[in-house]
Amino acid sequence: MEKAYMLISCEIGEEQSLYSQLKEIPEVKNCLITYGSYDLVAEFVTDTPAQMNDIITTKIRKLQKIRSTITLRVTN
């Protein structure tokens, strides 16, 4: 099992829209809207490292209105 957290910065006022889109992705297990340097934190889980890479590059980073992301992969 692969687990990661993604810190997401988005365009102003798009937090709720992105939250809704992220919640529709089956691998996203939790999503929070935050205040500060990042606007959202998403927790997601996959079975393999290849699936993790696919989710990051083809499902999450391709969402409209995302400005930047930082991915924190869990090692335990």
ABEGO torsion letter per residue (X at the ends): XBBBBBBBBBBBGAAAAAAAAAAABAABABBBBBBEABABBBBBBBABAAAAAAAAAAAAAABBGBABBBBBBBAX
